[in-house]
Amino acid sequence: MDFESKITSRDISEILWDTEKTVSTAESCTGGRIGEAMIAVPGASKYFKGGIISYVDEIKERLLGVDHQLLEEKTAVCEEVAIAMVKGACRALQTDYAIAATGFAGPTGGTKDIPVGTIWLACGSLDRVVTLKVQEDHGRDINLAIATNHAMELFLNFLKEEIGTEEALNG
């Protein structure tokens, strides 16, 4: 894991410790890398409950509750599936927040419409989810590193917005 991910993980850790909120992951193409980044900081067990690696559609459906029809119509590599994965992880692992990734890391698997390097990232809660589409092919290892870093940054920014909203409501 690179230095940037460790810094982001530390910043996330501080926010989750302070707010006493929990997080989980639902990962397809990243295969647990986001979860690994989450536990880079000692004491992560206070806020990180676990993750579901849903590498195949069957697991996305069975464990995360992603709709079969959605997977059939849009494939697993779309914004709607990433959103469903976040909500499914929040429900399955009973966490306040979740981070999800689904895509084609390469070197194969892409299509004309969804090329290799296309990865949908999402994070949020049952009530609010934000997404980001990564679409560059730098080879499998780099694609996965970029997706992991972007997922962590996306979640950190989401948390900062959430805290600002909570502070505005409470104070």
Backbone as ProteinMPNN parsed JSONL, in Angstrom:
{"seq_chain_A": "MDFESKITSRDISEILWDTEKTVSTAESCTGGRIGEAMIAVPGASKYFKGGIISYVDEIKERLLGVDHQLLEEKTAVCEEVAIAMVKGACRALQTDYAIAATGFAGPTGGTKDIPVGTIWLACGSLDRVVTLKVQEDHGRDINLAIATNHAMELFLNFLKEEIGTEEALNG", "coords_chain_A": {"N_chain_A": [[0.846, -1.173, 0.0], [0.467, 2.233, -0.774], [1.948, 5.353, 0.368], [0.177, 7.517, 0.249], [-2.377, 6.308, 0.479], [-2.199, 5.382, 3.095], [-2.117, 7.769, 4.563], [-4.635, 8.825, 3.927], [-6.218, 6.791, 5.022], [-5.601, 7.117, 7.723], [-6.725, 9.655, 8.191], [-9.436, 9.09, 7.721], [-9.816, 7.245, 9.773], [-9.551, 8.867, 12.07], [-11.85, 10.486, 11.864], [-13.916, 8.555, 11.964], [-13.439, 7.431, 14.489], [-13.944, 9.669, 16.117], [-16.647, 10.204, 15.56], [-17.844, 7.861, 16.19], [-18.83, 6.016, 14.317], [-19.429, 3.293, 11.984], [-17.945, 1.261, 9.375], [-18.008, -0.678, 6.346], [-16.99, -2.874, 3.649], [-17.705, -3.575, 0.193], [-16.55, -5.369, -2.225], [-15.615, -5.972, -5.567], [-13.854, -6.113, -8.17], [-11.583, -5.065, -6.856], [-10.987, -6.834, -4.876], [-10.596, -6.89, -2.007], [-8.719, -5.005, -1.434], [-9.483, -2.415, -0.664], [-10.531, -2.844, 1.86], [-8.165, -3.698, 3.053], [-6.734, -1.304, 2.989], [-8.311, 0.148, 4.748], [-7.735, -1.022, 7.215], [-5.171, -0.254, 7.753], [-4.476, 1.422, 9.754], [-3.736, 1.24, 13.177], [-6.1, -0.035, 15.525], [-8.34, -0.125, 13.994], [-10.389, -1.932, 14.272], [-12.319, -0.845, 15.839], [-14.015, 0.629, 14.213], [-14.137, -0.538, 11.641], [-15.976, -3.076, 10.371], [-15.895, -5.224, 8.588], [-15.767, -6.952, 5.386], [-17.249, -7.775, 2.204], [-16.273, -9.745, -0.348], [-17.305, -9.735, -3.406], [-16.915, -11.165, -5.959], [-18.17, -12.429, -8.048], [-21.335, -12.346, -9.814], [-23.339, -13.855, -8.566], [-22.746, -13.757, -5.806], [-22.962, -11.039, -5.37], [-25.7, -10.788, -5.676], [-26.769, -12.685, -3.752], [-25.522, -12.148, -1.196], [-25.33, -9.374, -1.02], [-27.684, -8.408, -1.967], [-28.103, -7.33, -4.507], [-30.065, -6.587, -7.283], [-31.124, -9.097, -9.508], [-32.183, -8.63, -12.054], [-31.196, -6.077, -12.623], [-28.444, -6.626, -12.825], [-28.522, -8.291, -15.069], [-29.52, -6.57, -17.064], [-27.824, -4.272, -17.065], [-25.223, -5.099, -16.545], [-22.599, -5.974, -14.178], [-20.883, -3.9, -13.97], [-21.597, -0.992, -13.437], [-23.007, 2.151, -12.411], [-25.365, 1.901, -10.883], [-25.214, -0.685, -9.791], [-22.952, -0.444, -8.168], [-23.943, 1.374, -6.273], [-26.017, -0.178, -5.18], [-24.452, -2.164, -4.022], [-23.16, -0.773, -1.951], [-25.353, -0.153, -0.27], [-26.241, -2.738, 0.24], [-24.049, -3.809, 1.651], [-24.064, -2.185, 3.927], [-26.456, -3.06, 5.064], [-26.061, -5.907, 5.315], [-23.764, -6.131, 6.914], [-24.341, -4.483, 8.934], [-23.553, -1.71, 9.247], [-22.814, 1.815, 9.525], [-21.812, 3.078, 7.291], [-20.581, 2.259, 3.956], [-18.183, 1.143, 1.527], [-17.781, 0.63, -1.929], [-16.701, -1.245, -4.828], [-16.709, -1.97, -8.27], [-15.839, -3.397, -11.318], [-13.842, -3.617, -14.379], [-10.756, -4.665, -14.104], [-8.785, -5.699, -15.685], [-6.371, -7.833, -17.36], [-8.278, -8.576, -19.216], [-11.829, -8.888, -19.924], [-13.251, -6.578, -20.399], [-15.608, -4.767, -22.496], [-16.825, -3.482, -25.669], [-18.477, -1.344, -25.022], [-17.98, -1.064, -22.304], [-14.997, -0.623, -21.443], [-11.85, -2.24, -20.459], [-10.453, -1.164, -17.434], [-12.477, 0.399, -16.624], [-14.029, 1.274, -13.753], [-16.398, 1.383, -11.269], [-16.883, 3.238, -8.408], [-18.245, 3.56, -5.165], [-19.628, 5.06, -2.237], [-21.075, 5.467, 1.01], [-24.153, 5.7, 2.822], [-27.205, 4.058, 3.899], [-28.987, 6.044, 3.298], [-27.727, 7.957, 1.681], [-25.638, 7.997, -1.104], [-22.58, 8.371, -2.812], [-20.878, 8.478, -5.959], [-18.193, 7.481, -8.189], [-16.672, 7.296, -11.3], [-14.032, 5.556, -12.594], [-11.939, 5.531, -15.332], [-9.598, 4.542, -16.88], [-7.019, 2.732, -18.425], [-4.266, 1.343, -17.169], [-3.002, -1.011, -16.941], [-3.462, -3.982, -14.994], [-2.474, -4.051, -12.189], [-1.884, -1.334, -11.619], [-4.349, -0.177, -12.248], [-5.924, -1.25, -10.191], [-4.667, -0.181, -7.927], [-5.077, 2.558, -8.343], [-7.893, 2.629, -8.281], [-8.359, 1.826, -5.622], [-7.113, 3.918, -4.162], [-8.655, 6.1, -5.074], [-11.166, 5.318, -4.123], [-10.806, 5.426, -1.342], [-10.249, 8.18, -1.034], [-12.651, 9.242, -1.998], [-14.401, 8.31, -0.027], [-13.353, 9.612, 2.25], [-13.846, 12.31, 1.584], [-16.631, 12.192, 1.459], [-17.204, 11.642, 4.163], [-16.272, 14.018, 5.357], [-18.098, 15.851, 4.3], [-20.433, 14.81, 5.462], [-19.935, 15.236, 8.197], [-19.801, 18.014, 8.247], [-22.467, 18.566, 7.561], [-23.817, 17.392, 9.74], [-22.802, 18.972, 11.841], [-23.827, 21.442, 11.107], [-26.561, 20.968, 11.393], [-26.722, 20.418, 14.107], [-25.727, 22.624, 15.317]], "CA_chain_A": [[0.0, 0.0, 0.0], [1.301, 3.421, -0.878], [1.929, 6.335, 1.456], [-1.041, 8.324, 0.115], [-3.491, 5.544, 1.051], [-2.038, 5.338, 4.55], [-2.511, 9.087, 5.075], [-6.093, 8.893, 3.8], [-6.762, 5.858, 6.007], [-5.468, 7.746, 9.04], [-7.718, 10.722, 8.269], [-10.731, 8.411, 7.864], [-9.812, 6.662, 11.109], [-9.808, 9.925, 13.051], [-13.257, 10.892, 11.763], [-14.778, 7.47, 12.44], [-13.253, 7.352, 15.946], [-14.617, 10.81, 16.741], [-18.105, 10.143, 15.371], [-18.287, 6.528, 16.628], [-19.542, 5.383, 13.209], [-18.789, 2.082, 11.477], [-17.861, 1.137, 7.923], [-17.72, -1.994, 5.779], [-16.692, -2.789, 2.218], [-18.272, -4.535, -0.756], [-15.576, -5.244, -3.3], [-15.558, -6.947, -6.638], [-12.551, -6.143, -8.835], [-10.476, -4.714, -5.953], [-10.691, -8.059, -4.155], [-10.193, -6.739, -0.619], [-7.695, -3.969, -1.28], [-10.036, -1.277, 0.075], [-10.539, -3.306, 3.253], [-6.779, -3.675, 3.517], [-6.394, 0.101, 3.238], [-9.045, 0.586, 5.935], [-7.124, -1.534, 8.448], [-3.764, 0.161, 7.818], [-4.291, 2.191, 10.984], [-4.029, 0.451, 14.375], [-7.368, 0.285, 16.173], [-9.411, -0.094, 12.994], [-11.492, -2.807, 14.659], [-13.355, -0.029, 16.485], [-14.95, 1.176, 13.223], [-14.232, -1.371, 10.437], [-16.603, -4.338, 10.755], [-15.551, -6.3, 7.671], [-16.079, -6.734, 3.984], [-17.723, -8.871, 1.368], [-15.656, -9.754, -1.671], [-18.354, -10.283, -4.269], [-16.237, -11.191, -7.254], [-19.108, -12.917, -9.068], [-22.687, -11.797, -9.676], [-24.102, -14.672, -7.613], [-22.496, -13.244, -4.459], [-23.57, -9.698, -5.328], [-27.135, -11.004, -5.476], [-27.105, -13.437, -2.54], [-25.058, -11.541, 0.051], [-25.499, -7.919, -1.009], [-29.04, -8.067, -2.381], [-28.166, -6.634, -5.793], [-31.154, -7.131, -8.093], [-30.719, -9.934, -10.648], [-32.599, -7.94, -13.279], [-30.233, -4.992, -12.83], [-27.205, -7.237, -13.315], [-28.78, -8.785, -16.422], [-29.737, -5.466, -17.998], [-26.751, -3.274, -17.108], [-23.99, -5.774, -16.139], [-22.139, -5.642, -12.825], [-20.029, -2.717, -14.031], [-22.407, 0.205, -13.652], [-23.204, 2.967, -11.223], [-26.468, 1.384, -10.075], [-24.743, -1.852, -9.033], [-22.065, 0.069, -7.112], [-24.825, 1.937, -5.244], [-26.678, -1.31, -4.518], [-23.444, -2.842, -3.215], [-22.988, 0.027, -0.723], [-26.525, -0.347, 0.584], [-26.236, -4.136, 0.652], [-23.023, -4.004, 2.683], [-24.566, -1.541, 5.151], [-27.472, -3.954, 5.646], [-25.517, -7.233, 5.658], [-22.757, -6.027, 7.962], [-24.908, -3.578, 9.934], [-22.66, -0.575, 9.429], [-23.336, 3.137, 9.165], [-21.322, 3.405, 5.956], [-19.88, 1.216, 3.208], [-17.44, 1.541, 0.327], [-17.908, -0.452, -2.906], [-16.002, -1.139, -6.108], [-17.049, -2.986, -9.259], [-15.301, -2.978, -12.612], [-12.938, -4.476, -15.144], [-9.38, -4.256, -13.826], [-7.959, -6.141, -16.8], [-6.222, -7.318, -18.724], [-9.426, -8.948, -20.043], [-13.121, -8.71, -19.284], [-13.957, -5.41, -20.89], [-16.409, -4.848, -23.716], [-16.758, -2.255, -26.47], [-19.169, -0.295, -24.284], [-17.374, -0.921, -20.973], [-13.632, -1.118, -21.64], [-10.972, -2.538, -19.337], [-10.068, 0.054, -16.736], [-13.693, 1.033, -16.126], [-14.331, 0.832, -12.394], [-17.335, 2.235, -10.545], [-16.679, 3.301, -6.967], [-19.359, 4.193, -4.457], [-19.567, 5.002, -0.784], [-22.157, 6.191, 1.632], [-25.013, 5.068, 3.815], [-28.487, 3.654, 3.323], [-29.718, 7.244, 2.889], [-27.002, 8.795, 0.716], [-24.481, 7.342, -1.722], [-21.893, 9.122, -3.859], [-20.183, 7.566, -6.871], [-17.116, 7.986, -9.037], [-16.291, 6.364, -12.361], [-12.628, 5.596, -13.002], [-11.946, 4.939, -16.665], [-8.289, 4.583, -17.523], [-6.363, 1.427, -18.351], [-2.817, 1.414, -16.995], [-2.598, -2.359, -16.552], [-4.217, -4.464, -13.849], [-1.979, -3.638, -10.878], [-2.049, 0.109, -11.458], [-5.796, 0.08, -12.214], [-6.423, -1.581, -8.855], [-4.112, 0.801, -6.982], [-5.787, 3.822, -8.578], [-9.263, 2.465, -7.786], [-8.315, 1.806, -4.157], [-6.832, 5.283, -3.699], [-9.828, 6.948, -5.341], [-12.251, 4.901, -3.218], [-10.495, 5.972, -0.019], [-10.424, 9.63, -1.113], [-14.09, 9.478, -2.138], [-15.01, 8.102, 1.287], [-12.906, 10.685, 3.134], [-14.601, 13.513, 1.223], [-18.013, 11.936, 1.884], [-17.253, 11.818, 5.62], [-16.116, 15.443, 5.657], [-19.401, 16.461, 4.004], [-21.378, 14.332, 6.465], [-19.63, 15.919, 9.454], [-20.237, 19.389, 8.066], [-23.936, 18.565, 7.603], [-24.218, 17.117, 11.126], [-22.471, 20.142, 12.649], [-24.77, 22.496, 10.749], [-27.854, 20.611, 11.976], [-26.654, 20.424, 15.573], [-25.152, 23.7, 15.99]], "C_chain_A": [[0.891, 1.234, 0.0], [1.054, 4.405, 0.264], [0.637, 7.151, 1.452], [-2.249, 7.609, 0.732], [-3.41, 5.49, 2.566], [-2.456, 6.66, 5.194], [-4.034, 9.209, 5.044], [-6.752, 7.993, 4.832], [-6.693, 6.45, 7.414], [-6.522, 8.843, 9.23], [-9.13, 10.149, 8.445], [-10.867, 7.864, 9.279], [-10.171, 7.7, 12.166], [-11.276, 10.339, 13.051], [-14.169, 9.808, 12.336], [-14.643, 7.274, 13.951], [-14.059, 8.437, 16.636], [-16.138, 10.716, 16.673], [-18.716, 8.83, 15.86], [-19.183, 5.856, 15.602], [-18.745, 4.183, 12.714], [-18.851, 2.039, 9.952], [-17.575, -0.306, 7.548], [-17.384, -1.799, 4.303], [-17.445, -3.874, 1.46], [-17.417, -4.404, -2.008], [-15.708, -6.36, -4.315], [-14.135, -6.945, -7.182], [-11.377, -5.842, -7.902], [-10.148, -5.832, -4.975], [-10.205, -7.931, -2.721], [-9.169, -5.648, -0.379], [-8.207, -2.757, -0.489], [-10.107, -1.63, 1.56], [-9.142, -3.282, 3.848], [-6.345, -2.243, 3.834], [-7.084, 0.609, 4.509], [-8.36, 0.142, 7.228], [-5.651, -1.166, 8.585], [-3.446, 0.901, 9.116], [-4.617, 1.303, 12.183], [-5.334, 0.913, 15.032], [-8.554, 0.299, 15.229], [-10.603, -0.974, 13.378], [-12.602, -2.047, 15.383], [-14.412, 0.428, 15.478], [-15.098, 0.324, 11.96], [-14.75, -2.751, 10.819], [-16.234, -5.504, 9.836], [-15.94, -5.967, 6.255], [-16.579, -7.984, 3.309], [-17.034, -8.728, 0.02], [-16.622, -10.495, -2.581], [-17.847, -10.281, -5.709], [-17.148, -11.664, -8.376], [-20.514, -12.391, -8.769], [-23.523, -12.556, -8.648], [-23.949, -14.138, -6.184], [-23.059, -11.836, -4.308], [-25.067, -9.828, -5.039], [-27.433, -11.579, -4.087], [-26.716, -12.716, -1.251], [-25.315, -10.04, 0.134], [-26.889, -7.474, -1.466], [-29.134, -7.266, -3.666], [-29.2, -7.352, -6.665], [-30.64, -7.871, -9.329], [-31.016, -9.234, -11.975], [-31.628, -6.808, -13.627], [-28.927, -5.536, -13.405], [-27.362, -7.732, -14.752], [-28.831, -7.631, -17.429], [-28.523, -4.558, -18.154], [-25.353, -3.846, -16.898], [-23.592, -5.317, -14.737], [-21.335, -4.348, -12.803], [-20.866, -1.504, -14.43], [-22.611, 0.912, -12.317], [-24.269, 2.386, -10.297], [-26.059, 0.175, -9.238], [-23.822, -1.401, -7.902], [-22.891, 0.639, -5.957], [-25.503, 0.822, -4.461], [-25.709, -2.071, -3.618], [-23.197, -2.103, -1.899], [-24.141, -0.257, 0.23], [-26.591, -1.778, 1.099], [-25.221, -4.422, 1.743], [-23.459, -3.367, 3.997], [-25.581, -2.453, 5.844], [-26.847, -5.255, 6.162], [-24.569, -7.175, 6.845], [-23.148, -5.049, 9.065], [-23.945, -2.451, 10.291], [-23.349, 0.72, 9.026], [-23.007, 3.478, 7.72], [-20.714, 2.171, 5.295], [-19.199, 1.852, 2.002], [-17.516, 0.352, -0.634], [-17.098, -0.16, -4.161], [-16.432, -2.281, -7.008], [-16.54, -2.523, -10.618], [-14.476, -4.039, -13.291], [-11.515, -3.98, -14.947], [-8.423, -4.668, -14.937], [-7.102, -7.342, -16.447], [-7.387, -7.682, -19.649], [-10.708, -8.6, -19.302], [-13.911, -7.542, -19.805], [-14.762, -5.71, -22.148], [-16.219, -3.553, -24.495], [-17.371, -1.085, -25.691], [-18.563, -0.017, -22.911], [-15.95, -1.477, -21.051], [-12.901, -1.446, -20.339], [-10.488, -1.217, -18.746], [-11.272, 0.826, -16.216], [-14.028, 0.438, -14.77], [-15.254, 1.86, -11.755], [-17.059, 2.112, -9.056], [-17.882, 3.992, -6.35], [-19.091, 4.107, -2.966], [-20.74, 5.784, -0.234], [-22.882, 5.36, 2.657], [-26.282, 4.58, 3.12], [-29.236, 4.852, 2.755], [-29.052, 8.052, 1.778], [-25.76, 8.074, 0.219], [-23.905, 8.272, -2.786], [-21.086, 8.137, -4.696], [-19.082, 8.285, -7.629], [-16.778, 6.903, -10.049], [-14.828, 6.602, -12.722], [-12.565, 4.901, -14.36], [-10.628, 5.166, -17.391], [-7.665, 3.21, -17.381], [-4.851, 1.603, -18.335], [-2.236, 0.043, -16.674], [-3.233, -2.708, -15.22], [-3.747, -3.912, -12.5], [-2.188, -2.149, -10.631], [-3.525, 0.48, -11.418], [-6.351, -0.164, -10.816], [-5.912, -0.604, -7.796], [-4.835, 2.142, -7.116], [-7.205, 3.735, -8.016], [-9.301, 2.497, -6.258], [-8.081, 3.203, -3.603], [-8.033, 6.194, -3.899], [-10.993, 6.596, -4.412], [-12.032, 5.481, -1.827], [-10.696, 7.488, 0.008], [-11.905, 9.998, -1.209], [-14.776, 9.351, -0.782], [-14.607, 9.201, 2.268], [-13.69, 11.973, 2.851], [-16.069, 13.386, 1.618], [-18.142, 12.179, 3.39], [-17.142, 13.289, 6.011], [-17.42, 16.196, 5.392], [-20.431, 16.085, 5.057], [-21.183, 15.067, 7.789], [-20.072, 17.374, 9.374], [-21.746, 19.516, 8.131], [-24.428, 18.353, 9.025], [-23.96, 18.332, 12.014], [-23.444, 21.287, 12.372], [-26.143, 22.23, 11.38], [-27.859, 20.74, 13.502], [-26.19, 21.751, 16.163], [-25.172, 25.056, 15.562]], "O_chain_A": [[1.92, 1.282, 0.673], [0.083, 4.293, 1.012], [0.071, 7.442, 2.506], [-3.051, 8.232, 1.427], [-4.433, 5.545, 3.247], [-3.081, 6.664, 6.254], [-4.648, 9.643, 6.019], [-7.74, 8.385, 5.453], [-7.626, 6.297, 8.202], [-7.134, 8.948, 10.293], [-9.921, 10.671, 9.23], [-11.916, 8.006, 9.908], [-10.992, 7.445, 13.047], [-11.875, 10.522, 14.11], [-15.086, 10.104, 13.102], [-15.632, 6.982, 14.624], [-14.767, 8.178, 17.61], [-16.833, 11.102, 17.612], [-19.937, 8.692, 15.938], [-20.169, 5.208, 15.953], [-17.55, 4.062, 12.981], [-19.69, 2.688, 9.326], [-16.983, -1.06, 8.319], [-17.483, -0.691, 3.776], [-17.774, -4.931, 1.999], [-17.549, -3.438, -2.76], [-15.888, -7.528, -3.97], [-13.292, -7.702, -6.701], [-10.272, -6.326, -8.144], [-9.116, -5.773, -4.306], [-9.462, -8.795, -2.256], [-8.79, -5.394, 0.764], [-7.452, -2.144, 0.266], [-9.78, -0.806, 2.414], [-8.953, -2.895, 5.001], [-5.667, -2.003, 4.833], [-6.512, 1.403, 5.255], [-8.403, 0.86, 8.227], [-4.956, -1.709, 9.443], [-2.288, 0.992, 9.522], [-5.674, 0.673, 12.205], [-5.626, 2.108, 15.082], [-9.655, 0.692, 15.617], [-11.705, -0.781, 12.864], [-13.712, -2.561, 15.522], [-15.576, 0.598, 15.84], [-16.106, 0.454, 11.265], [-14.063, -3.512, 11.502], [-16.26, -6.656, 10.268], [-16.382, -4.858, 5.953], [-16.362, -9.102, 3.778], [-17.192, -7.719, -0.668], [-16.738, -11.719, -2.53], [-18.295, -9.501, -6.549], [-16.919, -11.331, -9.539], [-20.837, -12.042, -7.634], [-24.328, -11.955, -7.938], [-24.927, -14.078, -5.44], [-23.573, -11.477, -3.249], [-25.624, -9.064, -4.251], [-28.245, -11.031, -3.342], [-27.506, -12.679, -0.308], [-25.497, -9.496, 1.223], [-27.23, -6.295, -1.364], [-30.137, -6.591, -3.9], [-29.197, -8.579, -6.764], [-29.832, -7.345, -10.094], [-30.199, -9.25, -12.895], [-31.285, -6.614, -14.794], [-28.374, -4.976, -14.352], [-26.44, -7.607, -15.558], [-28.251, -7.715, -18.512], [-28.222, -4.119, -19.264], [-24.375, -3.117, -17.064], [-24.18, -4.388, -14.185], [-21.127, -3.763, -11.74], [-20.85, -1.055, -15.576], [-22.41, 0.337, -11.247], [-24.102, 2.378, -9.078], [-26.507, 0.028, -8.101], [-23.906, -1.926, -6.792], [-22.568, 0.408, -4.792], [-25.561, 0.863, -3.232], [-26.104, -2.569, -2.564], [-23.043, -2.732, -0.852], [-23.924, -0.565, 1.402], [-26.951, -2.012, 2.253], [-25.498, -5.192, 2.663], [-23.249, -3.942, 5.064], [-25.562, -2.597, 7.066], [-27.076, -5.652, 7.304], [-24.57, -8.071, 7.688], [-22.389, -4.816, 10.005], [-23.573, -2.26, 11.449], [-24.333, 0.718, 8.287], [-23.811, 4.086, 7.013], [-20.38, 1.187, 5.954], [-19.575, 2.926, 1.532], [-17.341, -0.794, -0.221], [-16.843, 0.992, -4.51], [-16.513, -3.428, -6.569], [-16.784, -1.386, -11.022], [-14.412, -5.189, -12.857], [-11.111, -2.988, -15.553], [-7.369, -4.055, -15.111], [-7.131, -7.805, -15.307], [-7.476, -7.151, -20.756], [-10.67, -8.08, -18.187], [-15.134, -7.516, -19.667], [-14.613, -6.761, -22.772], [-15.534, -2.638, -24.037], [-16.841, 0.026, -25.704], [-18.618, 1.107, -22.411], [-15.719, -2.652, -20.764], [-13.285, -0.989, -19.263], [-10.159, -0.278, -19.472], [-11.123, 1.788, -15.462], [-14.281, -0.761, -14.655], [-14.941, 3.05, -11.703], [-17.007, 1.009, -8.513], [-18.464, 4.898, -6.945], [-18.412, 3.194, -2.494], [-21.318, 6.639, -0.904], [-22.324, 4.452, 3.274], [-26.41, 4.68, 1.9], [-30.035, 4.7, 1.83], [-29.728, 8.748, 1.021], [-24.939, 7.604, 1.006], [-24.642, 8.882, -3.561], [-20.664, 7.09, -4.204], [-19.041, 9.513, -7.702], [-16.619, 5.735, -9.694], [-14.439, 7.706, -13.103], [-13.085, 3.796, -14.514], [-10.562, 5.889, -18.385], [-7.771, 2.588, -16.324], [-4.238, 1.96, -19.34], [-1.108, -0.058, -16.19], [-3.511, -1.825, -14.409], [-4.551, -3.362, -11.748], [-2.622, -1.752, -9.549], [-3.922, 1.352, -10.646], [-7.155, 0.623, -10.315], [-6.645, -0.244, -6.876], [-5.163, 2.779, -6.115], [-7.667, 4.662, -7.351], [-10.179, 3.128, -5.671], [-8.772, 3.628, -2.678], [-8.391, 6.967, -3.009], [-11.722, 7.482, -3.967], [-12.972, 5.974, -1.203], [-11.253, 8.022, 0.967], [-12.356, 10.952, -0.575], [-15.621, 10.172, -0.425], [-15.442, 9.672, 3.04], [-14.142, 12.644, 3.779], [-16.682, 14.358, 2.059], [-19.077, 12.843, 3.839], [-17.851, 13.747, 6.907], [-17.802, 17.073, 6.166], [-21.212, 16.928, 5.498], [-22.155, 15.472, 8.427], [-20.65, 17.905, 10.322], [-22.258, 20.48, 8.7], [-25.344, 19.041, 9.477], [-24.797, 18.685, 12.844], [-23.838, 22.012, 13.285], [-26.805, 23.158, 11.846], [-28.863, 21.12, 14.105], [-26.259, 21.96, 17.374], [-24.628, 25.926, 16.242]]}, "name": "protein", "num_of_chains": 1, "seq": "MDFESKITSRDISEILWDTEKTVSTAESCTGGRIGEAMIAVPGASKYFKGGIISYVDEIKERLLGVDHQLLEEKTAVCEEVAIAMVKGACRALQTDYAIAATGFAGPTGGTKDIPVGTIWLACGSLDRVVTLKVQEDHGRDINLAIATNHAMELFLNFLKEEIGTEEALNG"}
